[in-house]
Amino acid sequence: EDTFPDRRALLEEHRDEVLERIAELQRDLQALTDKINLYQELAQEHAHRH
């Protein structure tokens, strides 16, 4: 029982690291989505000109 606070602290630290990785992946996903949308728009503009 006396190790509960230490174990909890380790779990909280790990949770914080996981949350940061999730945030990083969400930023990466948004960047990819933005690039995909850009290329889709460029392709549509190109198709309308030809």
HELIX and SHEET records of a PDB file:
HELIX    1   1 PHE A    4  ARG A   49  1                                  46    
END                                                                             
